[in-house]
Amino acid sequence: MKRPADSAEASPSHDAAEEVGADSAKKAKTEDAGPEIVFVLGGPGAGKGTQCARITQAFGHHHLSAGDLLREERARPGSERGKIIEQCIVEGKIVPSEVTVGLIQAAMESLGWNGAKYLIDGFPRNAENLDSWNKCLADKVRVKFCLFLECAEACMEARLIERGKSSGRSDDNVESIRKRFHTFVEESMPIVEKLEAQGLVRRVGADRTVTEVWESVQALFAPPEDLARGASAPPS
């Protein structure tokens, strides 16, 4: 017969085993639930790409820029979708949602699905984008939140004009930039407001220096104890 002390000592081990089992089950469930998504929205020139690069380096997310995926498809020789994309971008219009969602899904499947973490930069931009996303992917992924970089138009325009001197992008000119601003206000801001009503939006002021914006952004991704230790300091 076991002594009472033996029984008492056995209980913590049993409890610990149960906790480990619960943690393992929770981890397995998370990894089987598809990728974790953070949408990144903000006007043209708000600094989405810059902050996404830092998040990727500090926290291990994959960065998918809807705009980059569309530009890559536009540049692919003989692509009919590429012709549609080129016309939409030059005119400051939104590309058909089924094209964008298809490119995003294909990129995630290529890079890794279950348990992966993705920043989807510049999407969803309008109601059609969001409807298409919900129809195709809502039950396959986990949307954690939407990072919204707020920035004054004058600041964004100055940044884009400066970028246009070396980017070679056909939409980095004053006429196209202002069309894009108008499109963002008319079509994208209602999406930000809709996501905000669902408690998903995290707003960060983006008309500051890159380092100042990063200090606010990293706080949304890093556990408080990591921030206290400086474990997620801005990448050099």
N, C-alpha and C positions, 0 to 999 in steps of 0.2 A: 504493500500500500504506500502511495506517495505521502510524504509529509505535507501538512498544510502550506509550509513555505514553498515547497516545490510547485504546488498548484498556483500559488500567488505569483511565482516567478514566470509561470507558463503563460499567464494572461497577457502581459505586455507584448510578448513575442507574437501571440496569436493576433492581437490588435494591430501590431506593426505589419504583419503579413497581410491582413485585410486591407490596410491603408495602401500598401504597395500594390496589391491587386487592383484596388479602386483606381489608383493613379495610372496604372498600366492600361486599364480598361478605358479610362478617360482619354489617355494619349492615343490609343488605338482608334477610338471613336472620332477624335479630332482629325487624325491623319486620313481616315476613311471618308471624311465629310467634304472632300474636295479642297481646292485652294482657298486661302484667306485673302480677301480683296480690300484694298483701300483705294477709293476713287480720289483723284487729285484734280481739283478744278480751280480756275482762276482765269482772268482775262488774258489775251495775248500779251506776252511780255511780263507777266506777273512773277515769273521766276520758277515755274513748275519744274522744268527740267533740271535746274540747278539744285533745288531742294531734293528732288527725287534721287539725284546722284549721291547726295550725302546720306539720305536714308538707306539707300542700297548698300553703301559702304559700311555704315554703322550698324545696321540691323539685319542685313542679309536678304532684303526683299529683291525680287526681280522687278525691273522697271520696264513697263510697256507704255510707250507713248503712242496714243492713237494716231497722232499726227505723223510720227515717224513711220508707223506701219503703213499708213496711207501713202506717204511719199515714196516708200520703197516699192509699193505696188504700182504706183504711178510711173516709176522709172523702169519697171520690168518690161522689156521689149515685147511688143505684140499684145499687151494686156488690154482687153476691152474695158475692164474695170478701171484700169489706169487712166484711160481717156476721160472717163466720167469724173474720176477724182481730180484730174488736172483742171477741168473746167470749173468744178465746184470751188476748188481752192483759190483760183485766180479771181473768181467772182465773189469770194467771201461767203459762200454758201455752205451748208452742212451736207456732207457726203451721205448717201442713202445708208440707213442704219444696218441693213442686213450685210452690207459690205464690211462695215467697221466691226460689228460683232463677230462676224466670221473670221476676220483677220486676228482679232484678239483671242478668240477661242483656239485657233490653230497655233498661235504663238505659245499659249499656256500649255497646250498638249505637248508641244515640242520641248519646252523647257522643264516640264514636270507638273504633275497634277496634284495628287493627294498630299496634303501637308505643306505644300508650297505657299509662299507669301508673295503677293503681287501688288505693285503700285500701278494703277491704270490712270495714266496721265492724259487729261483733256477729254474725259469721257465719264458719264453721259452728258452730251451737250444740249440735247433737246428732248421733248416728250417722246418723239419717235425712237430716239436712241434708248431711252429708259424702257419703253414698252418692248422693244426688240430684245433688250438685255433680259428683262423679266420673263419673256416668253421662252428664250433660248437657254438661259443660264441661271436664273434665280434659284432654282431648286438643286443646282449642282455645285454652287460655291457659297462661301460665307462672306458677306460684306461687313467689315468691321466698322468702318466709318468713312466719311468723305472729308478730306482736308481741303479747305477753301482758302486760297491765298487772295486776300483783298488788296487792291492796289489802284490808285488814281489813274485815270486814262492818260493824263499828261505825262506821268512817270513811265507808264508802259509804252507810250508812243516814242518817247525819247530813247528808251532802251532798244526798241525794235528798229528805229532808224539807224542807230549806231550798229546794231547787229547786221543790218542790211548792207553795210559797207563791205562786209567780208563773207556773208552767208551764201550768196548766190541764189537765195530763195526768191522766186517770182512774186511772193506775197509780202515781202518786206519793203514796201513802198507806201508812201502816205495814203494814197487813194485806197489801196487794198487793206491797209491797217485800219482805217476808219470804218470801212465796211465790216471788218471783223469785229470791231468794238460794238457796232450797231447790232450785229447778229448775236453777239454774246449777251448783250443786255436784253434783247427781245426774246431769245430762245433759251439761253443757258441759265440766266438768273431765276426764272420760274422753277427750274429743276433744283437749283440750290435751295430755294425756299421750300420746295416739296420735301426734299431730303431732310431739311432742317426741322420741318414739322414732325418728322419721324424720329427726331433725336439723333440723327446720324452726322450732322455737320459740325466740324471743328474749324472755327475761323481764326486765321492768323494774318495780322497786318504785314503786307509784303512790300510797302514802299519805304523800307529801311535797308540797311546794309545786309549783305548776304549772311554775315555772322550773327547779326541781331535777329534776323528771321529764323535762322537755324536754331537759336537758343529756344525759341518758342515751339518750333516744329518738333525738335527732339523730345521735348517734354511729353508729347502726345504718344510717343512710341516706347520710351524707356521707362522701366519700373522706377518708382521714386527712389529706391535704395541705390539703383545704378547711377541716377543723376547726382545723388549725394556724394558718391565716390568718384564722380567724374568719369565713369566708365564709358559714357557715350559722348565724349568731347567731340567737337566738330572735326571732321577729317582735315588733314593739311592739304 
